[in-house]
Amino acid sequence: MARPCGLDDEDGSVPAATALLIRAVGVRDLATGLAMLAAKEGAALRAATVCRVASDLGDAVLFGTQLPDPAARRKAAAVAGGWGALCAVAGLASRSVRK
């Protein structure tokens, strides 16, 4: 994730602090995705889905406005926004399937 976002060093290495934050985002995404899978229908599923979508849309806004490279901003925003949209659709679809 660091390289496509332009957060790696000139030699291609990833600074330790950047790697730590990227891993934290990955753990957050895994946890919210698992919560969506494990949640029963109703409030728990809606809450898990809202958390995941909000996280992805937040990533899209922040990466899309704060990364140093304009091309990386567009790509990262598109990917994060795409995940947010996919999770929103999955949440809506699972709601209709579980009824």
N, C-alpha and C positions, 0 to 999 in steps of 0.2 A: 504494500500500500504506500510505503514511503516513496518509492521510486516514481510511480505514476503521478503522485502528488507533488513531485519536485522537492521532497523533504530529505533527500539523501545528500551526502557530501559529494564533492567533485570526483572523488575516487570510487564512488558507488556505494560506500559504506553508509550505514544508517546510524546516526547518533543514538547513544543509549537512551537518552530521555525521550526521543521520538519513538524508538522501538517500544519503550514501556507504554507510552500513550496509545500506540497502535494496538498493542496487545490488550490494553484495557477496553478499547472500543470493541475488539473482537470478543472478549468475554461478555461484555454487555449485550452484544448482538446474539451471541449463543444463548445467554440466559433468557432474553426476551423471546427468542424463537422457541426455546424449549417450553417456556411458560405458555406460549400460544398453543403449542401442541398438547400440553398436559391439562390445560384449563377445561373445566366443564363449561357447558353452554351457560349463557347468562352474563352476569356482572364480571366474573373472573376472566372470561374470554375477552369481553369488551375491554377490560382494563389492560390485559396483557397486549392486546392488539393496539390500543391507543398508545401505550408506552413505546412499543416498537416503532409504530409509524411516526410518532413525535420525535423519537431519537433519530430515525433516518432523515426526516425532513429537517431537523436541526443540523445534522451533518451536511445536508445539501446546501443549506443557507450558509453555514460557516465555511465549509470548503469552497463553496461557490463565490464567496466574497473575500476570503482571507488568504488563500494560497498565493504564493508569490508569482506564479506563472499563469497568465490568462488561459492558455490552453489546458493546463492542469485543472484550473478552476472549473472550466466548462465540463471536462470529463468527470471529475470527482462529483460535481453537483448532479450530473446526469445519472451516474451510477447510484449515488445515495438516494436521489429522488426516485429512481426506478425501483430500488428495494422498498422504499416507503410505499410506493403505489402498489407493488406486488403484495406486500403484507396487508395493505388495506383491502385489496381485492380478495386475498385469501381469507381474511377475517369475515368479510361479508359473505363469501361463498360458503364458508364453514357454518355460518349462522343459518343459511337457508338449507344446507344439507342436514344439519342436526335437528331441524324442526320436524 
